[in-house]
């Protein structure tokens, strides 16, 4: 697959982790652990919200509404994706990200007003745009890894 073809396929844009809540810095890789989530992340071990995913397309739609330069992890997501339409996913759908398998457990979340993200960015899009998942099959995940919806 050529680099151009890879970019048109659903893939991981960035992986992010933070030992504290709020925006998460981009890291080279994350380890996903079943029943835990992202190793060394503030949300690890939280059941239905083990891993948070947000589409890069959501960042792009929101960018004109804020003076802050948006980047992966700024909304507190663990995995920034491209090419996956979260609106079409249902709870219990499964995604394969490289060797890892995630099961969607929740769409959106309730935010405290104002949450740390909305204070930094002006508004938090996580209540409308993100999905949460639990880890079914763990492993290492990096930017560029492919994403497929499992049947």
C-alpha positions as CSV (number, residue, x, y, z in Angstrom):
1,X,0.0,0.0,0.0
2,X,1.4,3.4,-0.9
3,X,1.6,6.2,1.7
4,X,-1.3,8.0,-0.2
5,X,-3.5,4.9,-0.1
6,X,-2.7,4.4,3.6
7,X,-3.9,8.0,4.4
8,X,-7.3,7.3,2.7
9,X,-7.8,4.1,4.8
10,X,-9.1,4.5,8.3
11,X,-6.1,4.8,10.6
12,X,-4.8,6.1,13.9
13,X,-3.6,9.7,13.6
14,X,-2.1,9.9,17.1
15,X,-2.1,8.1,20.5
16,X,-2.2,10.1,23.7
17,X,-1.7,9.4,27.4
18,X,-1.7,11.5,30.6
19,X,-1.4,10.4,34.2
20,X,-3.7,13.4,35.0
21,X,-7.2,14.2,33.7
22,X,-7.5,16.8,30.9
23,X,-5.7,17.3,27.7
24,X,-3.3,14.4,26.8
25,X,0.1,14.8,25.2
26,X,0.9,12.7,22.1
27,X,3.2,9.8,22.7
28,X,5.0,7.4,20.4
29,X,2.9,4.4,21.5
30,X,0.4,3.3,24.0
31,X,-0.2,-0.1,25.5
32,X,-3.8,-1.2,25.7
33,X,-4.6,-3.7,28.4
34,X,-7.9,-5.7,28.7
35,X,-9.9,-4.6,31.7
36,X,-7.7,-1.6,32.2
37,X,-7.5,0.6,29.1
38,X,-4.4,2.7,28.4
39,X,-1.5,1.8,30.6
40,X,-0.4,4.7,32.8
41,X,-3.4,6.9,31.8
42,X,-5.6,8.7,34.3
43,X,-8.7,6.9,33.1
44,X,-7.2,3.4,33.2
45,X,-9.4,0.8,34.9
46,X,-12.6,2.8,34.6
47,X,-14.8,0.0,33.0
48,X,-16.9,1.4,30.2
49,X,-14.6,4.3,29.6
50,X,-11.2,2.5,29.4
51,X,-10.3,4.2,26.1
52,X,-11.5,7.4,24.5
53,X,-11.5,7.9,20.7
54,X,-12.1,11.1,18.8
55,X,-12.0,11.6,15.0
56,X,-9.5,14.1,13.6
57,X,-12.4,15.2,11.4
58,X,-14.1,16.5,14.6
59,X,-11.1,18.6,15.4
60,X,-11.2,20.0,11.9
61,X,-14.9,20.9,12.1
62,X,-14.4,22.6,15.5
63,X,-11.1,24.5,14.6
64,X,-12.9,27.6,13.1
65,X,-14.7,28.1,16.4
66,X,-11.7,28.5,18.6
67,X,-8.5,30.6,18.5
68,X,-6.5,27.7,20.0
69,X,-4.6,25.6,17.5
70,X,-6.2,22.1,17.9
71,X,-4.0,19.1,18.0
72,X,-4.5,15.4,18.9
73,X,-5.1,14.9,22.6
74,X,-6.3,18.4,23.3
75,X,-9.8,17.1,24.0
76,X,-8.4,14.4,26.3
77,X,-8.8,11.6,23.8
78,X,-6.5,8.6,24.0
79,X,-6.8,7.8,20.3
80,X,-7.3,10.3,17.5
81,X,-8.5,8.6,14.3
82,X,-9.2,9.4,10.7
83,X,-11.7,7.8,8.4
84,X,-14.0,6.3,11.0
85,X,-17.5,7.7,11.2
86,X,-18.4,7.4,14.9
87,X,-22.0,8.5,14.2
88,X,-22.5,5.2,12.4
89,X,-21.1,3.0,15.2
90,X,-23.3,1.4,17.8
91,X,-22.6,0.3,21.3
92,X,-21.1,-3.2,21.2
93,X,-19.6,-2.7,17.7
94,X,-15.9,-3.7,17.6
95,X,-13.0,-2.0,16.0
96,X,-9.6,-3.7,15.2
97,X,-6.7,-1.2,15.6
98,X,-3.6,-3.0,14.4
99,X,-3.6,-6.1,16.7
100,X,-5.9,-4.5,19.3
101,X,-9.6,-5.0,19.5
102,X,-11.9,-2.4,21.2
103,X,-15.6,-2.7,21.9
104,X,-17.6,0.5,21.8
105,X,-19.3,0.9,25.2
106,X,-20.6,4.5,25.1
107,X,-21.1,7.4,22.7
108,X,-20.4,10.8,24.2
109,X,-20.1,11.7,27.9
110,X,-21.3,14.2,30.4
111,X,-18.9,17.0,31.1
112,X,-18.6,19.1,34.3
113,X,-19.2,22.7,33.4
114,X,-16.7,24.1,32.7
115,X,-14.4,21.1,32.3
116,X,-10.6,21.6,32.0
117,X,-10.9,21.1,28.3
118,X,-13.5,23.7,27.8
119,X,-11.5,26.2,29.9
120,X,-8.5,25.6,27.6
121,X,-10.3,25.4,24.2
122,X,-13.5,27.3,24.7
123,X,-15.8,24.3,24.4
124,X,-15.6,20.6,24.9
125,X,-16.8,18.4,22.0
126,X,-16.4,15.2,23.9
127,X,-20.0,15.0,25.0
128,X,-21.1,15.0,21.3
129,X,-18.3,13.6,19.2
130,X,-16.3,11.0,21.1
131,X,-16.8,7.3,21.7
132,X,-15.5,5.2,24.6
133,X,-14.5,1.6,24.4
134,X,-13.2,-1.3,26.5
135,X,-10.2,-3.3,25.5
136,X,-11.1,-6.8,24.3
137,X,-7.6,-7.7,23.0
138,X,-4.6,-5.6,24.1
139,X,-1.3,-4.7,22.5
140,X,0.8,-1.8,21.4
141,X,-0.8,1.0,19.3
142,X,1.0,3.7,17.3
143,X,0.1,6.5,14.9
144,X,-0.4,5.1,11.4
145,X,-1.9,1.8,12.5
146,X,-4.9,0.7,10.5
147,X,-8.4,0.6,11.8
148,X,-11.1,-1.9,10.7
149,X,-14.7,-2.4,11.9
150,X,-15.0,-6.1,12.9
151,X,-18.1,-8.0,11.8
